[in-house]
């Protein structure tokens, strides 16, 4: 895809260097269109080196190729980061006296802006009116965040981090192959109470499940996300008009919620780490040393939620029936050993696809990145992905799409 990144004159321009790198790393061609003021913060040689494309600010350069409109006409997406108060005002007014302005007027592609300015400027009625105008025209907005600003100030106006902007940008390029589909996703880790303050649990943050839910919504699906003990910070990525979040705590609660929504789902993804066991009884009061030594905790086996969903799905398997996807976090460092365990688990659980990843003190849980291999119905590795959990989520839905409709 061809992406134009417009850069206006704010101190946050330095962050956009990383944004361009992320978009290129994702496989897209990027052309940077800075304003003259932007070049006072980051020079043209940097943009050209990073993007591998020539950089200019003037409508009078490369006139023979009608560059001042060709960039907008050929773009699949335009991102403006940072979008200063001045640039936002000029966009709202349709001013086109530089290359960025003409590009924005000439494009029919989606436009994403990442505002960056001091808090007072962001709160000003003029800026807010301009934002409302742009949003009403279909311009997409990310941020601004609340945080430290230039000059030691703090408040709303900080440009979102490059990773968040890249994720939002790539979501706008996502295929709509899940439009009209209902998706059920579980995320996080269940907690089985020992007493009111202690529990048996695991290290799952829910980031991967939240990313899977968001990627499905970006591709047009209606999503129910069952979130087991997932923090508000992690769930922020799953805030989307087509995602309904259902918080749960224990394995039993997760099972009940997933069974209810799976009944009408086209695809079910069990990304949550579900506790295999629970205490036979949970103490009503906190257990203390004064009560004497705790010599043993009797455990009962929890229901295998994934296997239960597979056994009760309304129609078996792709391409016509419900598709069921499981996850397996394995500690075996040998890749083939992990694959073999995943093959057995996929067969035992009765799922269509099983994503397996290494999970230990350094990998998998509580991290922003991940690496998976996806085992298909015949036991082969049908896909592999590594990178951010958003990138892994995209690869998973690509594998589901192939299973449902073929390559």
KOLGU-950766 format. One record per atom (N, C-alpha, C, O): z, x, y; residue in three letters. Coordinates in steps of 0.2 Angstrom, whole numbers, plus 5000, padded with zeros to 4 digits. Example, Ala and Ser with C-alpha at 12.3 -4.5 7.8 and 13.67 -1.06 7.14 Angstrom:
% residues 2
503950664972ALA 503950624978ALA 503950664984ALA 504250714983ALA 503550644989SER 503650684995SER 503950645000SER 504050675006SER 
% end
This chain:
% residues 407
500050044994UNK 500050005000UNK 500050045006UNK 500350105006UNK 499750025012UNK 499750055018UNK 500250035023UNK 500249975024UNK 500750075024UNK 501350055029UNK 501250095035UNK 501150155035UNK 501350055041UNK 501350085047UNK 502150085049UNK 502450035049UNK 502350145051UNK 503050145054UNK 503050165061UNK 502850215063UNK 503250115065UNK 503250125072UNK 503950145074UNK 504450125072UNK 503950195078UNK 504650235080UNK 504650225088UNK 504250255092UNK 505150195090UNK 505250195098UNK 505850235100UNK 506150265096UNK 505950245106UNK 506350295109UNK 507050285109UNK 507350275114UNK 507350295104UNK 508050295103UNK 508350355099UNK 507950385095UNK 508950375100UNK 509250425096UNK 509250415089UNK 509250465085UNK 509250355086UNK 509150335079UNK 508450355076UNK 508350355070UNK 508050385080UNK 507350405078UNK 507450455072UNK 507050455068UNK 507950495073UNK 507950545068UNK 508050515061UNK 507850555056UNK 508450465060UNK 508450425054UNK 507850405051UNK 507750405045UNK 507350395055UNK 506750365053UNK 506350415049UNK 505850405045UNK 506450485050UNK 506150535046UNK 506350525038UNK 505850525034UNK 506950505037UNK 507150495030UNK 506850425028UNK 506650425022UNK 506750375032UNK 506450315030UNK 505750325028UNK 505550305023UNK 505350365032UNK 504650385030UNK 504650415023UNK 504250405019UNK 505150465022UNK 505150505016UNK 505250455010UNK 504950455005UNK 505650405011UNK 505850355005UNK 505250315004UNK 505050294998UNK 504850295009UNK 504250245008UNK 503750285004UNK 503350265000UNK 503650355006UNK 503150395003UNK 503350404996UNK 502950404991UNK 503950414995UNK 504250424988UNK 504150364983UNK 504050374977UNK 504150304986UNK 504050244983UNK 503250234981UNK 503050184978UNK 502850284983UNK 502150284982UNK 501650254987UNK 501150234985UNK 501950244993UNK 501550214998UNK 501250265003UNK 501550315004UNK 500650245006UNK 500350285011UNK 500650265018UNK 500750205020UNK 500950315022UNK 501250295028UNK 500950335034UNK 500850385034UNK 500850295039UNK 500650315046UNK 501150305051UNK 501350245052UNK 501350355054UNK 501850345059UNK 501550335066UNK 501150375068UNK 501750285070UNK 501550275077UNK 502150275081UNK 502550225082UNK 502250335084UNK 502850335089UNK 502650315096UNK 502050315098UNK 503150295100UNK 503050295107UNK 503150365110UNK 503350405107UNK 502950365117UNK 503050435120UNK 503750455120UNK 503950505120UNK 504150405122UNK 504850415122UNK 505150435115UNK 505550485115UNK 504850415110UNK 505150435103UNK 504950505102UNK 505350535098UNK 504450535105UNK 504250605103UNK 504750645107UNK 504750705106UNK 505150625112UNK 505650665115UNK 506250675110UNK 506650715111UNK 506350635105UNK 506850635100UNK 506650675094UNK 506950715091UNK 506050655091UNK 505750685085UNK 505050705087UNK 504650655089UNK 504750765087UNK 504150785089UNK 503550765084UNK 503750755078UNK 502950765086UNK 502350745082UNK 502350785076UNK 502150765071UNK 502450855076UNK 502350895070UNK 502750875065UNK 502550875059UNK 503350855066UNK 503850825061UNK 503550765057UNK 503550765051UNK 503350715062UNK 503050655059UNK 502350675055UNK 502250645049UNK 501950715057UNK 501350735053UNK 501550765047UNK 501250755042UNK 502050815047UNK 502150845041UNK 502450805036UNK 502350805030UNK 502950755038UNK 503250705033UNK 502750655030UNK 502750645024UNK 502350625035UNK 501850575033UNK 501150605030UNK 500850565027UNK 501050665032UNK 500350695030UNK 499750655033UNK 499250655031UNK 499950625039UNK 499450585043UNK 499450605050UNK 500050625052UNK 498950615054UNK 498950625061UNK 499350575065UNK 499350515063UNK 499650605070UNK 500050555074UNK 499850565081UNK 499650615084UNK 499750505084UNK 499650495091UNK 499950435094UNK 500150385091UNK 500050435101UNK 500350375104UNK 499850335108UNK 500050285111UNK 499250365109UNK 498750335114UNK 498250295111UNK 498050305106UNK 498050245115UNK 497450195113UNK 496850235114UNK 496350205112UNK 496850285117UNK 496250325119UNK 496050375114UNK 495450405115UNK 496450395109UNK 496250435104UNK 495850405098UNK 496050345097UNK 495350445096UNK 495050415090UNK 494650355091UNK 494750305087UNK 494350345097UNK 494050285099UNK 493550265095UNK 493450205094UNK 493150305092UNK 492550295088UNK 492750245082UNK 492350205080UNK 493350265079UNK 493650225074UNK 494050165076UNK 494350125072UNK 494050145082UNK 494450095085UNK 495150095082UNK 495350045080UNK 495450155083UNK 496050165080UNK 496650115083UNK 497050095079UNK 496550095089UNK 497050055092UNK 497149985089UNK 497649955090UNK 496649965085UNK 496649895081UNK 496649905074UNK 496849865070UNK 496249965072UNK 496149975065UNK 496849985061UNK 496849965055UNK 497350025064UNK 497950035061UNK 498249965059UNK 498449955053UNK 498249915064UNK 498649855062UNK 498249815057UNK 498449785053UNK 497549815058UNK 497149775053UNK 497149805046UNK 497149765041UNK 497249865045UNK 497349895038UNK 497949895035UNK 498049915030UNK 498549885039UNK 499149885037UNK 499349835032UNK 499149775033UNK 499749845027UNK 500049795022UNK 500749785025UNK 501049725023UNK 501049825029UNK 501649815031UNK 501749855038UNK 501549915038UNK 502149825043UNK 502249865049UNK 503049865049UNK 503349815049UNK 503349925050UNK 504049935051UNK 504149965057UNK 503850015059UNK 504649935062UNK 504849975068UNK 505549995067UNK 505949945067UNK 505650055067UNK 506350085066UNK 506350155070UNK 506050195067UNK 506750155075UNK 507250105078UNK 506750065082UNK 506250085085UNK 507050005083UNK 506749955088UNK 507249945093UNK 507749915093UNK 507049985099UNK 507549975105UNK 507449915108UNK 507049875107UNK 507949905113UNK 507949835117UNK 507249835121UNK 506949785121UNK 507049895123UNK 506349895127UNK 505849875122UNK 505349835124UNK 505749905117UNK 505249885112UNK 505249815110UNK 504749785109UNK 505849785108UNK 505949715106UNK 505649675112UNK 505349625111UNK 505849685118UNK 505649645124UNK 504849645124UNK 504549595126UNK 504549705123UNK 503849715124UNK 503449675118UNK 502949645119UNK 503749675112UNK 503549645107UNK 503549565108UNK 503049535107UNK 504049545111UNK 504149475112UNK 503649445118UNK 503449395117UNK 503549495122UNK 503049475128UNK 502349485126UNK 501849465130UNK 502249525120UNK 501549535118UNK 501249595122UNK 500549595123UNK 501649635125UNK 501349695129UNK 501049745124UNK 501349765119UNK 500449765126UNK 500049815122UNK 499749865126UNK 499149875126UNK 500149915129UNK 499849965133UNK 499950035130UNK 499850085133UNK 500150035123UNK 500150095119UNK 499950075112UNK 499750025111UNK 499950125108UNK 499650115101UNK 500050075097UNK 499850035093UNK 500750085098UNK 501150035094UNK 501049965096UNK 501049925092UNK 501049955102UNK 500949885105UNK 500249855102UNK 500249795100UNK 499749885102UNK 499149865100UNK 499149855092UNK 498849805090UNK 499449895089UNK 499449895082UNK 499849825080UNK 499649795075UNK 500449815083UNK 500849755082UNK 500449695083UNK 500549645080UNK 500049695089UNK 499649635090UNK 499049625085UNK 498749565084UNK 498749675083UNK 498149675078UNK 498349655071UNK 497849645067UNK 498949665069UNK 499149655062UNK 499249585060UNK 499549545064UNK 499049565054UNK 499249505051UNK 499749515045UNK 499949475042UNK 499949575044UNK 500449595039UNK 501149585041UNK 501249565047UNK 501549575036UNK 502249565038UNK 502549625043UNK 502349685042UNK 502949605047UNK 503249655052UNK 504049655051UNK 504349595051UNK 504349715050UNK 505049715049UNK 505349765055UNK 505049815056UNK 505849735059UNK 506149775064UNK 506849795062UNK 507249755060UNK 507049855064UNK 507749875063UNK 508049895070UNK 507949955073UNK 508349845074UNK 508649855080UNK 509149915081UNK 509449925076UNK 509149955086UNK 509550005087UNK 509650015095UNK 509250025099UNK 510350005097UNK 510450005104UNK 511249995105UNK 511549985100UNK 511450005111UNK 512149995113UNK 512349925112UNK 511949875113UNK 513049915110UNK 513249845109UNK 513149795114UNK 512949735113UNK 513249825121UNK 513149775126UNK 512349755127UNK 512249695129UNK 511949805125UNK 511249785126UNK 511049735120UNK 510649695122UNK 511349745114UNK 511149695109UNK 511449625111UNK 511049575109UNK 512049625114UNK 512349555115UNK 512049525121UNK 512149465122UNK 511649565125UNK 511349535131UNK 510949475130UNK 510549475125UNK 510949415134UNK 510549355132UNK 509849365132UNK 509449335128UNK 509549415136UNK 508849435136UNK 508649455129UNK 508149435126UNK 509049505126UNK 508949535120UNK 508949485114UNK 508549475110UNK 509449445115UNK 509549385109UNK 508949335110UNK 508749315105UNK 508749325116UNK 508149275117UNK 507549305114UNK 507149275110UNK 507449375115UNK 506849405112UNK 506849405105UNK 506349395101UNK 507449415102UNK 507549415094UNK 507349345092UNK 507049345087UNK 507649295095UNK 507449225092UNK 506749215093UNK 506449185088UNK 506449235098UNK 505649235098UNK 505349265093UNK 504849235090UNK 505549325091UNK 505149365086UNK 505249335079UNK 504849325075UNK 505949315078UNK 506049285071UNK 505649215071UNK 505449205065UNK 505649175076UNK 505249115076UNK 504549125074UNK 504149085071UNK 504249185076UNK 503549205074UNK 503449235067UNK 502949245065UNK 504049245064UNK 503949265057UNK 504149345056UNK 504049365051UNK 504349375062UNK 504549445061UNK 505249445057UNK 505649405058UNK 505249495053UNK 505849505049UNK 506349555052UNK 506149605055UNK 507049545051UNK 507549585055UNK 508049605050UNK 508249575045UNK 508149675050UNK 508749705047UNK 509149735051UNK 508949785055UNK 509849715051UNK 510349745056UNK 510349705062UNK 510049655063UNK 510649735067UNK 510949805067UNK 511649805064UNK 511949745063UNK 511849865062UNK 512549865059UNK 513049875064UNK 512949895070UNK 513649865062UNK 514249875066UNK 514549945065UNK 514749955059UNK 514549995070UNK 514750055068UNK 514750105074UNK 514650085080UNK 514850165073UNK 514850215078UNK 514150225082UNK 513650225078UNK 514150225088UNK 513550225092UNK 513550295096UNK 513950335096UNK 512950305099UNK 512850365103UNK 513350365109UNK 513550315112UNK 513650425111UNK 514150425116UNK 514850415114UNK 515250405119UNK 514950405108UNK 515650385106UNK 515850315106UNK 516350295104UNK 515350275108UNK 515450205108UNK 515450175100UNK 515250215096UNK 515750115099UNK 515650085093UNK 515550005094UNK 515849975098UNK 515249975089UNK 515149905089UNK 514449885086UNK 514149935083UNK 514249825086UNK 513549805084UNK 513049835088UNK 513049835094UNK 512549865084UNK 511949895088UNK 511749955084UNK 511249985086UNK 512149985079UNK 511950045075UNK 511350025071UNK 511349975067UNK 510850065070UNK 510250055066UNK 510450055059UNK 510850105057UNK 510250015055UNK 510450015048UNK 510150075045UNK 509750115047UNK 510550095039UNK 510350165036UNK 509650155033UNK 509450105031UNK 509350215033UNK 508650215030UNK 508550185023UNK 508050155022UNK 509050195019UNK 508950165012UNK 508950095012UNK 508550065009UNK 509350065017UNK 509349985017UNK 508649965020UNK 508449915018UNK 508450005025UNK 507749985028UNK 507249985023UNK 506749945023UNK 507250045019UNK 506650055014UNK 506749995009UNK 506149965007UNK 507349975007UNK 507349925002UNK 507149855005UNK 506749825001UNK 507249845011UNK 507049785014UNK 506249785015UNK 505949735014UNK 506049845017UNK 505349845018UNK 504949835011UNK 504449805011UNK 505149865006UNK 504849864999UNK 504949794997UNK 504449774993UNK 505449754998UNK 505549684996UNK 504949644999UNK 504749594996UNK 504749665005UNK 504249625008UNK 503549635005UNK 503049595005UNK 503449685001UNK 502849704998UNK 502849684990UNK 502349684987UNK 503449654988UNK 503549634981UNK 503049574979UNK 502949534983UNK 502749584973UNK 502349524971UNK 502749464970UNK 503349464969UNK 502449404970UNK 502749344970UNK 502649314963UNK 502549254962UNK 502749354958UNK 502649334951UNK 503149294948UNK 503149264942UNK 503749294951UNK 504249244949UNK 504349184953UNK 504849144952UNK 503949174957UNK 503949104961UNK 504049044957UNK 503649034952UNK 504449004958UNK 504548944954UNK 505048954948UNK 505148904945UNK 505149014946UNK 505549034940UNK 506349024942UNK 506549044948UNK 506749004937UNK 507449004938UNK 507749064934UNK 507549074928UNK 508149104937UNK 508349164934UNK 509149164934UNK 509449144939UNK 509449184929UNK 510149194928UNK 510349264927UNK 510049294922UNK 510749294931UNK 510949364931UNK 511749364931UNK 512049334935UNK 511949414927UNK 512749424927UNK 512749494930UNK 512349544928UNK 513349514933UNK 513449574936UNK 514249594936UNK 514649544936UNK 514349654937UNK 515049674937UNK 515449684931UNK 515049694925UNK 516049684931UNK 516449704925UNK 517049654924UNK 517349634929UNK 517149624918UNK 517649574917UNK 518349604917UNK 518349664915UNK 518849574919UNK 519549594919UNK 519949544915UNK 520049484916UNK 520349574910UNK 520749534905UNK 521449544907UNK 521749604905UNK 521849494909UNK 522549514912UNK 523049534907UNK 523049504901UNK 523449584908UNK 524049604904UNK 524649564907UNK 525049534904UNK 524649564914UNK 525149534918UNK 524849514924UNK 524249534925UNK 525249494929UNK 524949474936UNK 524649534939UNK 524249514944UNK 524749594938UNK 524549644942UNK 524149694938UNK 523849744941UNK 524149694931UNK 523749744927UNK 523249704923UNK 523249644921UNK 522749744921UNK 522149714917UNK 521849764913UNK 521849824914UNK 521449744907UNK 521049784904UNK 520349774907UNK 520149714908UNK 519949824909UNK 519349814912UNK 518949884911UNK 519049924907UNK 518449884916UNK 517949944915UNK 517749964922UNK 517949934927UNK 517350014923UNK 517150044929UNK 516550014933UNK 516250034938UNK 516249954930UNK 515649934933UNK 515749904940UNK 516249864941UNK 515349924944UNK 515449904951UNK 514949834952UNK 515149804957UNK 514549824948UNK 514049764949UNK 513449784953UNK 513049734955UNK 513349844955UNK 512749864960UNK 512149844956UNK 511649824959UNK 512049864950UNK 511449854946UNK 511249784946UNK 510749764947UNK 511749744944UNK 511649674943UNK 511449644950UNK 511049594950UNK 511749664955UNK 511649634962UNK 510949654964UNK 510549614967UNK 510749714962UNK 510049734964UNK 509549694960UNK 508949684962UNK 509649684953UNK 509249644949UNK 509149574952UNK 508549544952UNK 509649544954UNK 509649474957UNK 509249474963UNK 508849434964UNK 509349524968UNK 508949524974UNK 508249544973UNK 507849504976UNK 508049584968UNK 507349594967UNK 507049534964UNK 506449524966UNK 507349494960UNK 507049434957UNK 506949384963UNK 506449354963UNK 507449374968UNK 507349334973UNK 506749354978UNK 506349314980UNK 506749424979UNK 506149444983UNK 505449434980UNK 504949424983UNK 505449424973UNK 504849404970UNK 504749334969UNK 504349314965UNK 505149294973UNK 505049224973UNK 505549174969UNK 505449114969UNK 505949204965UNK 506349164960UNK 506949134963UNK 507149154969UNK 507149084960UNK 507849054962UNK 508349084957UNK 508249074951UNK 508849114960UNK 509349154956UNK 510049124956UNK 510249114962UNK 510349124950UNK 511049114950UNK 511349184948UNK 511249204942UNK 511849214952UNK 512149274950UNK 512849264949UNK 513249234953UNK 513049274943UNK 513749274940UNK 514049334941UNK 513949384938UNK 514549344946UNK 514849404948UNK 515549414946UNK 515949374948UNK 515649464942UNK 516349474939UNK 516649524943UNK 516549584942UNK 517049514947UNK 517549554951UNK 517049604955UNK 517149674954UNK 516549584958UNK 516149624962UNK 516349624970UNK 516449564972UNK 516449674973UNK 516649674980UNK 516149644985UNK 515549644983UNK 516349624990UNK 515949594995UNK 515449644998UNK 514849624999UNK 515649714998UNK 515149765000UNK 514549764995UNK 513949774998UNK 514649764989UNK 514149764984UNK 513749704984UNK 513149704984UNK 514049644985UNK 513749584985UNK 513249574991UNK 512849534991UNK 513349614996UNK 512949615002UNK 512249615001UNK 511849585004UNK 512049654996UNK 511349664994UNK 511049604991UNK 510449594992UNK 511449554989UNK 511249494985UNK 511249434990UNK 511149384988UNK 511449444996UNK 511449395001UNK 510749375003UNK 510349405006UNK 510549315000UNK 509849295000UNK 509749215000UNK 510149184996UNK 509349185003UNK 509349115003UNK 509149084996UNK 509349024995UNK 508849124992UNK 508749094985UNK 509249124980UNK 509049114974UNK 509749154982UNK 510249174977UNK 510949134978UNK 511249134984UNK 511149104973UNK 511849074973UNK 512349124969UNK 512149134963UNK 512849134972UNK 513349184969UNK 513949144966UNK 514249104970UNK 514149154960UNK 514649124957UNK 515149174955UNK 515049214950UNK 515749184958UNK 516249234956UNK 516649214950UNK 516849154949UNK 516749264945UNK 517149244940UNK 517649304939UNK 517549364942UNK 518149304934UNK 518549354933UNK 518549384926UNK 518449444925UNK 518649334921UNK 518749354914UNK 518149344910UNK 517649314913UNK 518149374904UNK 517549364899UNK 517449294898UNK 516849264898UNK 517949254897UNK 517849184896UNK 517549144901UNK 517149104900UNK 517749164907UNK 517449124913UNK 516749144914UNK 516349104916UNK 516549214913UNK 515849234913UNK 515449194908UNK 514949174909UNK 515749184902UNK 515349154897UNK 515249084899UNK 514649054898UNK 515749044901UNK 515648974903UNK 515048974908UNK 514648924908UNK 515149014913UNK 514649014919UNK 513949024917UNK 513448994919UNK 513849074913UNK 513249094910UNK 512949044906UNK 512349034906UNK 513349014901UNK 513048964897UNK 512748904901UNK 512248874899UNK 513148884906UNK 512948834910UNK 512248844914UNK 511848794914UNK 512248904917UNK 511548914921UNK 511048934916UNK 510448924918UNK 511148964910UNK 510648984906UNK 510248924903UNK 509648934901UNK 510548864903UNK 510248814900UNK 509548794903UNK 509148764900UNK 509548804910UNK 508948794913UNK 508548854916UNK 508048844920UNK 508748914914UNK 508448974916UNK 507848994912UNK 507848984906UNK 507349024916UNK 506749044912UNK 506849124910UNK 506649144905UNK 507249154913UNK 507449224911UNK 508249234912UNK 508549214917UNK 508549264908UNK 509249274908UNK 509349354907UNK 509149384903UNK 509749384912UNK 509849454912UNK 510649464912UNK 510949444917UNK 510849494907UNK 511549504906UNK 511649584908UNK 511649624903UNK 511849594914UNK 511949664917UNK 512749674917UNK 512849734918UNK 513149624917UNK 513849634917UNK 514149674911UNK 513849664906UNK 514649704913UNK 515049744907UNK 515549694905UNK 516049694909UNK 515549664899UNK 515949614897UNK 516449644892UNK 516249684888UNK 517149634894UNK 517649664889UNK 517549644882UNK 517549584881UNK 517649684877UNK 517549664870UNK 518249634868UNK 518249594863UNK 518849654871UNK 519449624869UNK 519849604875UNK 519749614881UNK 520349554873UNK 520849534878UNK 521549534875UNK 521549524869UNK 522049544879UNK 522749534877UNK 522849464874UNK 522649414877UNK 523149464868UNK 523349394865UNK 523749354870UNK 523649294870UNK 524149384874UNK 524549344879UNK 524649384885UNK 524649444885UNK 524549354891UNK 524649384897UNK 525349364900UNK 525549304900UNK 525749414901UNK 526449404904UNK 526449364910UNK 526049384914UNK 526949324911UNK 526949284917UNK 527249324923UNK 527049314929UNK 527649374922UNK 527949414927UNK 527649494925UNK 527549504920UNK 527749534931UNK 527549604930UNK 527949634925UNK 528549624925UNK 527649674920UNK 528049704915UNK 528349774918UNK 527949814922UNK 528949784918UNK 529249844921UNK 529549884915UNK 529749864910UNK 529749944917UNK 530149994913UNK 530849964911UNK 531149974906UNK 531149924916UNK 531749894915UNK 531749844909UNK 532249834905UNK 531149824907UNK 531049774901UNK 531049814895UNK 531049784889UNK 531049874895UNK 531049914889UNK 530349944888UNK 529849924891UNK 530249984883UNK 529550014882UNK 529049964880UNK 529249924876UNK 528449974882UNK 527949934880UNK 527549964874UNK 527150004875UNK 527749944868UNK 527549984862UNK 526849964860UNK 526450014857UNK 526649904861UNK 525949884859UNK 525749824863UNK 526149784865UNK 525049824863UNK 524749764866UNK 524349734861UNK 523849764859UNK 524449674858UNK 524049644853UNK 523349614857UNK 523449584862UNK 522849634854UNK 522149614857UNK 521849564852UNK 521849574846UNK 521449524856UNK 520949474852UNK 520249494854UNK 520149514860UNK 519849484850UNK 519149494851UNK 518849444856UNK 518849384854UNK 518449464861UNK 518149414865UNK 517449394862UNK 517249424858UNK 517249334864UNK 516549314862UNK 516049364864UNK 516049384869UNK 515549374860UNK 514949404861UNK 514449364866UNK 514049324863UNK 514549364872UNK 514149324876UNK 513449324876UNK 513049274875UNK 513149394875UNK 512449404875UNK 512149374868UNK 511649334869UNK 512549384863UNK 512249354857UNK 512349274857UNK 511849244854UNK 512849254860UNK 512949174860UNK 512349144864UNK 512049094863UNK 512149184870UNK 511549154874UNK 510949164870UNK 510549114871UNK 510849214866UNK 510249224862UNK 510249164857UNK 509649134855UNK 510749154854UNK 510749104848UNK 510649034851UNK 510448984847UNK 510849014857UNK 510748944860UNK 510248934865UNK 510148884867UNK 509748994866UNK 509248984871UNK 508748924868UNK 508648914862UNK 508548894873UNK 508148824872UNK 507448844868UNK 507248794864UNK 507148904869UNK 506548914865UNK 506548994865UNK 506749024869UNK 506349014859UNK 506449084858UNK 505949134860UNK 505349124858UNK 506049174865UNK 505649234867UNK 505049224871UNK 504849164872UNK 504749274873UNK 504149274877UNK 503549264873UNK 503649274867UNK 502949244876UNK 502849234883UNK 503049154885UNK 503149144891UNK 503149114880UNK 503149044882UNK 503949024883UNK 504048974887UNK 504349054879UNK 505049034879UNK 505449064884UNK 505249104888UNK 506149054884UNK 506549094888UNK 506649164886UNK 506649184880UNK 506649204891UNK 506649284890UNK 507349304891UNK 507649284896UNK 507649344887UNK 508349364887UNK 508349444887UNK 508049474883UNK 508649464892UNK 508749544893UNK 509449564893UNK 509849534897UNK 509549614889UNK 510249644889UNK 510249714891UNK 509749744893UNK 510949734892UNK 511049804895UNK 511449834890UNK 511949804887UNK 511349904889UNK 511849944884UNK 512050004888UNK 511550044889UNK 512650014890UNK 512850074893UNK 513150124887UNK 513650104884UNK 512750174886UNK 512950224880UNK 513150284883UNK 512950314888UNK 513650324879UNK 513850384881UNK 513550444877UNK 513650504879UNK 513150424872UNK 512750484869UNK 512350514873UNK 511850484877UNK 512450584874UNK 511950624878UNK 511250634876UNK 510850654879UNK 511250634869UNK 510550644866UNK 510150584867UNK 510350524865UNK 509550584871UNK 509150524872UNK 508950484866UNK 508950424866UNK 508750524861UNK 508550484855UNK 509050444851UNK 508950394849UNK 509650474852UNK 510250444849UNK 510450374853UNK 510550324850UNK 510350384859UNK 510450324864UNK 509950264862UNK 510050214861UNK 509250294861UNK 508750244859UNK 508850204853UNK 508750144852UNK 509050244848UNK 509250214841UNK 509750164842UNK 509750114838UNK 510350184845UNK 510850134846UNK 510650074850UNK 510750014848UNK 510150084855UNK 509950024858UNK 509449984854UNK 509449924855UNK 509050014850UNK 508649974845UNK 509049934841UNK 508949874840UNK 509549954838UNK 510049924833UNK 510349864837UNK 510449804835UNK 510549874843UNK 510949824847UNK 510449774849UNK 510649714849UNK 509849784851UNK 509349734853UNK 509249694847UNK 509149634848UNK 509149714841UNK 509049674835UNK 509649634833UNK 509549574832UNK 510249664834UNK 510849634832UNK 510949574837UNK 511249524835UNK 510849584843UNK 510949534849UNK 510449474849UNK 510649424851UNK 509849494847UNK 509349444847UNK 508949434853UNK 508749384855UNK 508949494857UNK 508649484864UNK 507949514864UNK 507749544859UNK 507549494869UNK 506849524870UNK 506849594872UNK 506449634869UNK 507249604877UNK 507249674880UNK 507949694881UNK 508349664882UNK 508049764880UNK 508649794881UNK 508649854885UNK 508249904883UNK 508949854891UNK 508949914895UNK 509549964893UNK 510149934893UNK 509450024892UNK 509950074890UNK 510050124895UNK 509550154897UNK 510650144896UNK 510750194901UNK 511350244899UNK 511750214895UNK 511350304901UNK 511950344900UNK 512450324905UNK 512350324911UNK 513050314902UNK 513650294906UNK 514250344904UNK 514450334899UNK 514350384909UNK 514950434908UNK 515250444914UNK 515150404919UNK 515650494915UNK 516050504921UNK 515550524927UNK 515750514933UNK 514950544925UNK 514450564931UNK 513850524931UNK 513550534936UNK 513850474927UNK 513150434927UNK 513350364926UNK 513850344923UNK 512950314928UNK 512950244927UNK 513350204932UNK 513150184937UNK 514050204930UNK 514550164934UNK 514650194940UNK 514750254941UNK 514850154945UNK 515050174952UNK 514650224956UNK 514850264959UNK 513950214955UNK 513550254958UNK 512950214961UNK 512850154959UNK 512650244966UNK 512050204969UNK 511350214965UNK 510950184967UNK 511350264961UNK 510750274957UNK 510850264950UNK 511450254947UNK 510350254946UNK 510350244939UNK 509750264935UNK 509250284939UNK 509750274929UNK 509150294925UNK 509150254918UNK 509650254915UNK 508650214917UNK 508650174911UNK 507950184907UNK 507450204910UNK 508050164901UNK 507450154896UNK 507550084894UNK 508050054892UNK 506950044893UNK 506949984891UNK 506649974884UNK 506049994883UNK 506949954879UNK 506749944873UNK 506449874872UNK 506749824873UNK 505849874869UNK 505449814868UNK 505549774862UNK 505949804857UNK 505249724860UNK 505249684854UNK 505149724848UNK 505449714843UNK 504649774849UNK 504449814843UNK 504949874842UNK 504749914838UNK 505449884846UNK 505849944846UNK 505550004850UNK 505950054850UNK 505049994853UNK 504750054857UNK 505050054864UNK 505250004866UNK 504950104867UNK 505150114874UNK 504550084879UNK 504050124879UNK 504650024881UNK 504149994885UNK 504150014892UNK 503650004896UNK 504650044895UNK 504750064902UNK 505350104903UNK 505750104899UNK 505250144908UNK 505850194910UNK 505850194917UNK 505250194920UNK 506350204920UNK 506450214927UNK 507050244929UNK 507550244926UNK 507050284935UNK 507650314938UNK 507550314945UNK 506950314948UNK 508150314949UNK 508150314956UNK 508650274958UNK 509150264955UNK 508550234964UNK 509050194966UNK 509150134962UNK 508650124958UNK 509650094962UNK 509750034958UNK 509249984960UNK 509049944955UNK 508949984966UNK 508449934968UNK 507749954964UNK 507449914962UNK 507650024964UNK 507050044960UNK 507050024953UNK 506550004950UNK 507650034950UNK 507750014943UNK 507649944942UNK 507349924937UNK 507949904946UNK 507849834946UNK 507049814946UNK 506849764942UNK 506749844951UNK 505949824951UNK 505649844944UNK 505249804942UNK 505849904941UNK 505549924935UNK 505649864930UNK 505249854925UNK 506249844930UNK 506449794925UNK 506049734925UNK 505849704920UNK 505949704931UNK 505649644932UNK 504849654931UNK 504549614929UNK 504649714932UNK 503949734930UNK 503849724922UNK 503349704920UNK 504349754919UNK 504349744911UNK 504449674909UNK 504049654904UNK 504849634912UNK 504849564911UNK 504149524912UNK 503949484908UNK 503849544917UNK 503149514919UNK 502649534914UNK 502249484912UNK 502649594911UNK 502249614906UNK 502349574900UNK 501949554896UNK 502949564898UNK 503149524892UNK 502949454892UNK 502749424887UNK 503049424898UNK 502849354899UNK 502149344899UNK 501849294896UNK 501749384903UNK 501049364904UNK 500549424901UNK 499949414902UNK 500849474899UNK 500449524896UNK 500249574901UNK 500249564907UNK 499949644899UNK 499849694904UNK 499249674908UNK 498949714912UNK 
% end
